[in-house]
Amino acid sequence: MALDYSVIGFRIKQARLAKNMTQEELADRLEISVAFLSRVERGNSHINLKRLNQLCNLLDVSEGYLLNGASSNSQNYLDKEFADLIKSVSPEKQKLIYTIAKTIAEL
């Protein structure tokens, strides 16, 4: 599965706004330019893992949330991912996924 950098950028922007931070404030704390942060938030530029970790610490979000929308802090963090997966496959594959999941759950 390829990363959708525009979605990642949107999540970064939402997390920044939730912390009531401007792009200028966040860029300053990350020691990057506002222009670069703006490109990241639009999905036009990518940040490296070191910056991603710094960003997560500043915004109090997990890397998992920014990269795939899942927060491992939540008990049901995979509910949406499973629901989306089930909706995206044929009925035959849905049955197979259910059978496999049920078998694993019974272990």
N, CA and C atoms as a LAMMPS dump frame, in Angstrom:
ITEM: TIMESTEP
0
ITEM: NUMBER OF ATOMS
321
ITEM: BOX BOUNDS ff ff ff
-5.0000000000000000e+02 5.0000000000000000e+02
-5.0000000000000000e+02 5.0000000000000000e+02
-5.0000000000000000e+02 5.0000000000000000e+02
ITEM: ATOMS id mol type element x y z
1 1 1 N 0.841 -1.174 0
2 1 2 C 0 0 0
3 1 3 C 0.891 1.244 0
4 2 1 N 0.684 2.098 -0.959
5 2 2 C 1.479 3.319 -1.072
6 2 3 C 0.96 4.375 -0.105
7 3 1 N 1.859 5.2 0.375
8 3 2 C 1.466 6.281 1.278
9 3 3 C 0.847 7.412 0.472
10 4 1 N -0.236 7.955 0.971
11 4 2 C -0.884 9.104 0.35
12 4 3 C -0.435 10.342 1.114
13 5 1 N 0.536 11.057 0.556
14 5 2 C 1.136 12.179 1.266
15 5 3 C 0.176 13.346 1.446
16 6 1 N -0.829 13.469 0.581
17 6 2 C -1.811 14.536 0.786
18 6 3 C -2.672 14.238 2.011
19 7 1 N -2.987 12.968 2.253
20 7 2 C -3.754 12.593 3.447
21 7 3 C -2.896 12.766 4.697
22 8 1 N -1.632 12.366 4.609
23 8 2 C -0.717 12.553 5.744
24 8 3 C -0.597 14.035 6.068
25 9 1 N -0.435 14.854 5.044
26 9 2 C -0.348 16.3 5.242
27 9 3 C -1.603 16.878 5.863
28 10 1 N -2.756 16.375 5.437
29 10 2 C -4.022 16.821 6.014
30 10 3 C -4.08 16.481 7.498
31 11 1 N -3.631 15.265 7.856
32 11 2 C -3.633 14.863 9.269
33 11 3 C -2.681 15.735 10.091
34 12 1 N -1.536 16.066 9.501
35 12 2 C -0.587 16.952 10.187
36 12 3 C -1.245 18.306 10.436
37 13 1 N -1.884 18.838 9.409
38 13 2 C -2.54 20.14 9.548
39 13 3 C -3.633 20.081 10.615
40 14 1 N -4.455 19.037 10.603
41 14 2 C -5.526 18.908 11.586
42 14 3 C -4.953 18.819 13
43 15 1 N -3.875 18.056 13.175
44 15 2 C -3.248 17.932 14.494
45 15 3 C -2.656 19.266 14.938
46 16 1 N -2.066 19.992 13.995
47 16 2 C -1.503 21.315 14.309
48 16 3 C -2.608 22.267 14.748
49 17 1 N -3.707 22.284 14.007
50 17 2 C -4.823 23.166 14.354
51 17 3 C -5.443 22.78 15.689
52 18 1 N -5.494 21.478 15.979
53 18 2 C -6.036 21.017 17.262
54 18 3 C -5.192 21.517 18.427
55 19 1 N -3.908 21.745 18.184
56 19 2 C -3.006 22.277 19.212
57 19 3 C -2.961 23.811 19.179
58 20 1 N -3.814 24.407 18.33
59 20 2 C -3.869 25.872 18.17
60 20 3 C -2.503 26.459 17.817
61 21 1 N -1.803 25.78 16.92
62 21 2 C -0.489 26.246 16.481
63 21 3 C -0.589 26.762 15.048
64 22 1 N 0.146 27.818 14.776
65 22 2 C 0.243 28.304 13.405
66 22 3 C 1.34 27.53 12.689
67 23 1 N 1.354 27.635 11.382
68 23 2 C 2.444 27.02 10.63
69 23 3 C 3.773 27.625 11.059
70 24 1 N 3.784 28.916 11.32
71 24 2 C 5.017 29.591 11.722
72 24 3 C 5.549 29.024 13.037
73 25 1 N 4.649 28.824 14.007
74 25 2 C 5.072 28.282 15.301
75 25 3 C 5.626 26.868 15.162
76 26 1 N 4.908 26.025 14.431
77 26 2 C 5.358 24.644 14.276
78 26 3 C 6.657 24.577 13.487
79 27 1 N 6.743 25.334 12.422
80 27 2 C 7.968 25.34 11.612
81 27 3 C 9.159 25.791 12.449
82 28 1 N 8.953 26.802 13.265
83 28 2 C 10.024 27.301 14.126
84 28 3 C 10.489 26.225 15.097
85 29 1 N 9.547 25.516 15.699
86 29 2 C 9.9 24.472 16.672
87 29 3 C 10.583 23.284 16.007
88 30 1 N 10.247 23.039 14.725
89 30 2 C 10.879 21.947 13.982
90 30 3 C 12.181 22.376 13.301
91 31 1 N 12.432 23.686 13.331
92 31 2 C 13.594 24.269 12.66
93 31 3 C 13.571 23.98 11.159
94 32 1 N 12.389 24.218 10.574
95 32 2 C 12.216 24.119 9.122
96 32 3 C 11.523 25.392 8.662
97 33 1 N 11.495 25.619 7.366
98 33 2 C 10.846 26.823 6.852
99 33 3 C 9.328 26.639 6.819
100 34 1 N 8.629 27.738 6.9
101 34 2 C 7.168 27.716 6.796
102 34 3 C 6.768 27.192 5.421
103 35 1 N 7.516 27.573 4.396
104 35 2 C 7.205 27.119 3.036
105 35 3 C 7.289 25.591 2.936
106 36 1 N 8.305 25.007 3.578
107 36 2 C 8.44 23.548 3.546
108 36 3 C 7.29 22.889 4.301
109 37 1 N 6.949 23.401 5.475
110 37 2 C 5.831 22.848 6.237
111 37 3 C 4.539 22.947 5.429
112 38 1 N 4.345 24.046 4.761
113 38 2 C 3.154 24.22 3.933
114 38 3 C 3.104 23.165 2.827
115 39 1 N 4.245 22.907 2.194
116 39 2 C 4.294 21.871 1.145
117 39 3 C 4.011 20.492 1.727
118 40 1 N 4.507 20.224 2.942
119 40 2 C 4.239 18.941 3.608
120 40 3 C 2.744 18.809 3.872
121 41 1 N 2.133 19.857 4.395
122 41 2 C 0.705 19.811 4.707
123 41 3 C -0.152 19.649 3.446
124 42 1 N 0.334 20.104 2.319
125 42 2 C -0.395 19.918 1.053
126 42 3 C -0.057 18.59 0.385
127 43 1 N 0.929 17.871 0.921
128 43 2 C 1.322 16.591 0.334
129 43 3 C 2.301 16.712 -0.804
130 44 1 N 2.883 17.903 -0.985
131 44 2 C 3.826 18.13 -2.079
132 44 3 C 5.273 17.85 -1.709
133 45 1 N 5.557 17.746 -0.415
134 45 2 C 6.894 17.402 0.074
135 45 3 C 6.758 16.359 1.167
136 46 1 N 7.83 15.612 1.369
137 46 2 C 7.826 14.537 2.358
138 46 3 C 8.823 14.869 3.453
139 47 1 N 8.497 14.452 4.682
140 47 2 C 9.429 14.661 5.793
141 47 3 C 10.116 13.34 6.104
142 48 1 N 11.332 13.433 6.614
143 48 2 C 12.061 12.216 6.966
144 48 3 C 11.586 11.698 8.325
145 49 1 N 12.055 10.522 8.678
146 49 2 C 11.585 9.881 9.904
147 49 3 C 11.942 10.668 11.164
148 50 1 N 13.097 11.298 11.166
149 50 2 C 13.503 12.098 12.329
150 50 3 C 12.519 13.246 12.53
151 51 1 N 12.2 13.946 11.455
152 51 2 C 11.251 15.061 11.547
153 51 3 C 9.85 14.56 11.891
154 52 1 N 9.477 13.398 11.346
155 52 2 C 8.174 12.825 11.644
156 52 3 C 8.053 12.575 13.143
157 53 1 N 9.101 12.025 13.748
158 53 2 C 9.097 11.761 15.183
159 53 3 C 8.997 13.058 15.974
160 54 1 N 9.755 14.08 15.574
161 54 2 C 9.694 15.38 16.249
162 54 3 C 8.286 15.978 16.126
163 55 1 N 7.734 15.877 14.943
164 55 2 C 6.395 16.4 14.68
165 55 3 C 5.361 15.719 15.574
166 56 1 N 5.454 14.4 15.669
167 56 2 C 4.512 13.654 16.509
168 56 3 C 4.632 14.056 17.967
169 57 1 N 5.85 14.241 18.438
170 57 2 C 6.052 14.662 19.825
171 57 3 C 5.471 16.048 20.08
172 58 1 N 5.664 16.965 19.139
173 58 2 C 5.15 18.325 19.307
174 58 3 C 3.626 18.384 19.244
175 59 1 N 3.04 17.528 18.41
176 59 2 C 1.591 17.563 18.211
177 59 3 C 0.844 16.536 19.057
178 60 1 N 1.577 15.726 19.822
179 60 2 C 0.982 14.688 20.67
180 60 3 C 0.107 13.715 19.875
181 61 1 N 0.642 13.265 18.75
182 61 2 C -0.025 12.239 17.945
183 61 3 C 0.984 11.135 17.658
184 62 1 N 0.486 9.964 17.291
185 62 2 C 1.39 8.858 16.992
186 62 3 C 1.776 8.865 15.516
187 63 1 N 2.895 8.245 15.232
188 63 2 C 3.312 8.08 13.843
189 63 3 C 2.259 7.285 13.07
190 64 1 N 1.703 6.279 13.744
191 64 2 C 0.674 5.46 13.109
192 64 3 C -0.525 6.278 12.681
193 65 1 N -0.921 7.223 13.517
194 65 2 C -2.055 8.077 13.156
195 65 3 C -1.731 8.901 11.918
196 66 1 N -0.553 9.54 11.894
197 66 2 C -0.224 10.381 10.747
198 66 3 C -0.081 9.563 9.463
199 67 1 N 0.514 8.378 9.573
200 67 2 C 0.777 7.578 8.374
201 67 3 C -0.439 6.825 7.86
202 68 1 N -1.265 6.306 8.778
203 68 2 C -2.395 5.503 8.287
204 68 3 C -3.718 5.799 8.975
205 69 1 N -3.756 6.807 9.816
206 69 2 C -5.007 7.196 10.454
207 69 3 C -5.376 6.393 11.681
208 70 1 N -4.541 5.432 12.059
209 70 2 C -4.845 4.584 13.213
210 70 3 C -4.068 5.064 14.426
211 71 1 N -4.762 5.197 15.515
212 71 2 C -4.114 5.559 16.764
213 71 3 C -4.079 4.341 17.664
214 72 1 N -2.903 3.833 17.934
215 72 2 C -2.783 2.638 18.765
216 72 3 C -3.138 2.923 20.219
217 73 1 N -3.356 4.2 20.558
218 73 2 C -3.773 4.539 21.915
219 73 3 C -5.239 4.191 22.152
220 74 1 N -5.976 4.06 21.085
221 74 2 C -7.391 3.737 21.181
222 74 3 C -7.575 2.228 21.196
223 75 1 N -8.476 1.745 22.029
224 75 2 C -8.71 0.303 22.132
225 75 3 C -9.253 -0.27 20.828
226 76 1 N -10.012 0.508 20.099
227 76 2 C -10.64 0.032 18.863
228 76 3 C -10.02 0.675 17.63
229 77 1 N -8.719 0.877 17.651
230 77 2 C -8.091 1.637 16.588
231 77 3 C -8.139 0.969 15.219
232 78 1 N -8.421 -0.33 15.139
233 78 2 C -8.483 -0.99 13.843
234 78 3 C -9.907 -1.167 13.323
235 79 1 N -10.897 -0.732 14.071
236 79 2 C -12.281 -0.918 13.636
237 79 3 C -12.53 -0.333 12.252
238 80 1 N -12.135 0.911 12.056
239 80 2 C -12.363 1.566 10.762
240 80 3 C -11.576 0.87 9.656
241 81 1 N -10.33 0.484 9.952
242 81 2 C -9.513 -0.164 8.944
243 81 3 C -10.124 -1.503 8.509
244 82 1 N -10.622 -2.276 9.483
245 82 2 C -11.276 -3.548 9.138
246 82 3 C -12.554 -3.297 8.344
247 83 1 N -13.331 -2.326 8.769
248 83 2 C -14.58 -2.028 8.057
249 83 3 C -14.291 -1.595 6.618
250 84 1 N -13.297 -0.739 6.438
251 84 2 C -12.93 -0.301 5.084
252 84 3 C -12.428 -1.463 4.247
253 85 1 N -11.638 -2.344 4.858
254 85 2 C -11.124 -3.509 4.15
255 85 3 C -12.261 -4.406 3.694
256 86 1 N -13.183 -4.69 4.594
257 86 2 C -14.311 -5.569 4.276
258 86 3 C -15.143 -4.981 3.136
259 87 1 N -15.382 -3.683 3.177
260 87 2 C -16.178 -3.032 2.135
261 87 3 C -15.496 -3.058 0.772
262 88 1 N -14.17 -3.16 0.778
263 88 2 C -13.426 -3.041 -0.481
264 88 3 C -13.227 -4.359 -1.222
265 89 1 N -13.655 -5.468 -0.64
266 89 2 C -13.416 -6.768 -1.292
267 89 3 C -14.741 -7.449 -1.644
268 90 1 N -14.636 -8.455 -2.461
269 90 2 C -15.817 -9.2 -2.91
270 90 3 C -16.451 -9.972 -1.751
271 91 1 N -17.727 -10.368 -1.906
272 91 2 C -18.375 -11.165 -0.853
273 91 3 C -17.633 -12.469 -0.54
274 92 1 N -17.03 -13.078 -1.554
275 92 2 C -16.275 -14.309 -1.325
276 92 3 C -15.072 -14.043 -0.421
277 93 1 N -14.381 -12.944 -0.674
278 93 2 C -13.224 -12.606 0.159
279 93 3 C -13.672 -12.169 1.551
280 94 1 N -14.82 -11.523 1.653
281 94 2 C -15.342 -11.149 2.964
282 94 3 C -15.549 -12.398 3.818
283 95 1 N -16.124 -13.423 3.209
284 95 2 C -16.362 -14.672 3.933
285 95 3 C -15.042 -15.305 4.373
286 96 1 N -14.046 -15.281 3.49
287 96 2 C -12.732 -15.842 3.813
288 96 3 C -12.088 -15.071 4.97
289 97 1 N -12.149 -13.744 4.906
290 97 2 C -11.585 -12.918 5.981
291 97 3 C -12.288 -13.235 7.297
292 98 1 N -13.585 -13.339 7.263
293 98 2 C -14.348 -13.666 8.466
294 98 3 C -13.93 -15.02 9.028
295 99 1 N -13.81 -16.015 8.16
296 99 2 C -13.44 -17.362 8.606
297 99 3 C -12.051 -17.366 9.242
298 100 1 N -11.117 -16.677 8.612
299 100 2 C -9.756 -16.601 9.153
300 100 3 C -9.76 -15.884 10.502
301 101 1 N -10.449 -14.746 10.579
302 101 2 C -10.5 -13.979 11.825
303 101 3 C -11.157 -14.794 12.94
304 102 1 N -12.232 -15.498 12.617
305 102 2 C -12.915 -16.303 13.616
306 102 3 C -12.014 -17.426 14.12
307 103 1 N -11.278 -18.057 13.204
308 103 2 C -10.356 -19.132 13.58
309 103 3 C -9.268 -18.617 14.529
310 104 1 N -8.721 -17.463 14.194
311 104 2 C -7.677 -16.871 15.029
312 104 3 C -8.241 -16.488 16.395
313 105 1 N -9.436 -15.919 16.417
314 105 2 C -10.048 -15.498 17.676
315 105 3 C -10.316 -16.681 18.603
316 106 1 N -10.542 -17.845 18.027
317 106 2 C -10.843 -19.025 18.84
318 106 3 C -9.592 -19.725 19.36
319 107 1 N -8.412 -19.295 18.941
320 107 2 C -7.163 -19.915 19.408
321 107 3 C -6.911 -19.663 20.869
